[in-house]
C-alpha cells in the first residue's frame, strides 16, 4: 500500500521555542545509520525528512552545529531537540522525523549509511538499503569530537 504524503507539514522542538512549516511533499524520507547521524541524534539511527530549503519556514531561530566541513545540524538551544541536517551546497534540508507534529503521516522509504548500522538491530521492512556515498564526502573534515574524548 502506497502512503499518501502530506503536501504541507509542521513540527518543532519539545519546548516550543522553535517551530517550522514546510510547503511541499517530502521526498526520500530515510533512516540514516551513519556514525555521524547516530552521534548527532543520540540514537542508533536518524530518521530524516528532506525538503527544499526555500520551502521550509522557521518560527523561532534554531541554533546550528557545524558537524563537518560540508554540513550543519539544527537544534533548539533551549531544550536540545535535534531538528535538521543540511549540506551547505545543497538546495535541500532534512528535518528530523520525530520533530514532526504528525510523524506517522510521513513513512521512511529507504535506509542510508547501512555500513554504520549496529549489528544487533534488525528491521525487516523491505525498504532499499544503501551505503554512504564516499565520493560525495571526499575531503570532508568531521567537527564532531573523536569518540571517547571530551572537548573543553
C-alpha positions in Angstrom: 0.0 0.0 0.0 1.4 3.4 -1.0 1.2 6.1 1.5 -0.4 9.5 0.6 2.1 12.0 1.8 1.0 15.5 3.0 1.9 18.5 0.8 2.3 20.6 3.9 3.6 19.6 7.3 4.7 21.2 10.6 6.9 20.4 13.5 9.2 21.8 16.2 11.2 21.2 19.3 9.9 19.7 22.6 9.8 23.1 24.4 8.0 25.0 21.6 10.7 27.7 21.1 11.4 26.6 17.6 8.7 25.6 15.1 8.7 25.0 11.3 6.4 24.5 8.4 7.2 23.0 5.0 5.1 23.6 2.0 5.9 20.6 -0.2 5.5 16.9 -0.2 8.6 15.3 1.3 10.8 13.1 -0.8 13.1 10.2 0.0 12.3 10.1 3.7 15.0 7.9 5.2 16.7 6.3 8.0 20.4 7.2 8.3 22.6 4.7 10.1 25.9 6.5 9.6 28.0 7.1 12.7 27.8 10.9 12.4 24.0 10.8 12.5 23.9 8.3 15.3 26.0 10.7 17.5 24.1 13.8 16.4 20.7 12.5 17.4 21.8 10.3 20.3 20.3 7.1 18.8 21.3 4.2 16.6 19.9 6.0 13.6 18.4 9.3 12.5 15.2 9.4 10.6 15.2 12.4 8.2 12.6 14.2 6.0 14.1 16.1 3.1 12.5 19.3 1.8 13.8 22.1 -0.3 15.4 24.9 1.8 13.3 27.5 0.1 10.1 25.6 1.1 10.9 25.5 4.8 9.9 28.4 7.1 11.2 28.6 10.7 9.3 30.3 13.5 11.9 30.9 16.2 15.5 30.5 15.2 17.3 27.2 15.6 20.9 27.1 16.6 23.4 25.2 14.4 26.3 22.9 15.0 28.7 22.6 12.1 29.2 18.8 12.4 31.6 18.7 9.4 33.2 20.9 6.8 30.3 20.1 4.5 27.2 20.3 6.7 25.5 21.7 9.7 22.8 20.4 12.1 20.0 22.5 13.6 18.7 22.1 17.1 16.8 24.1 19.8 19.3 25.8 22.1 16.7 25.8 24.9 15.7 22.1 25.1 18.3 20.5 22.8 15.9 18.8 20.4 17.7 17.8 17.1 15.8 19.5 14.3 17.7 19.4 11.0 20.6 18.4 8.9 21.8 20.1 5.6 24.7 20.0 3.3 26.0 23.6 2.7 25.9 23.2 -1.1 22.5 21.5 -1.4 19.1 23.0 -2.1 17.7 20.5 0.4 17.4 20.4 4.2 16.3 17.4 6.2 14.2 17.8 9.3 14.1 15.1 11.9 11.0 12.8 11.5 10.5 12.7 15.3 10.1 16.5 15.4 7.1 16.5 13.0 3.7 17.1 14.6 2.4 14.0 12.8 5.4 11.7 12.2 3.1 8.7 11.3 2.0 10.6 8.1 5.5 10.5 6.6 6.9 6.9 6.4 10.5 6.3 5.6 11.3 5.0 2.1 15.0 3.9 2.3 17.9 3.1 4.7 21.2 5.0 4.1 24.6 4.6 5.7 23.9 1.0 6.4 27.6 0.3 6.9 27.1 2.0 10.3 24.1 0.0 11.3 24.6 -1.6 14.7 24.8 -5.3 14.3 22.1 -6.2 16.9 19.4 -4.0 15.3 17.4 -5.8 12.6 14.4 -4.4 10.9 12.7 -6.4 8.1 10.8 -3.6 6.5 11.6 -4.5 2.9 13.0 -1.0 2.2 16.1 -0.5 0.0 19.4 -0.1 1.7 22.4 1.9 0.5 25.9 2.5 1.9 27.3 6.0 2.3 28.4 7.6 -1.0 32.1 8.2 -0.1 32.6 10.3 -3.3 30.1 12.8 -2.0 32.0 13.1 1.2 35.5 13.4 -0.3 37.6 16.0 1.5 35.1 16.2 4.4 36.5 17.1 7.8 34.4 16.0 10.8 34.0 18.5 13.6 32.5 16.0 16.0 34.8 15.2 18.9 36.7 12.0 18.5 34.8 9.1 20.1 35.7 8.8 23.8 37.1 12.3 24.1 35.8 15.3 25.9 36.1 18.8 24.4 37.0 21.7 26.7 
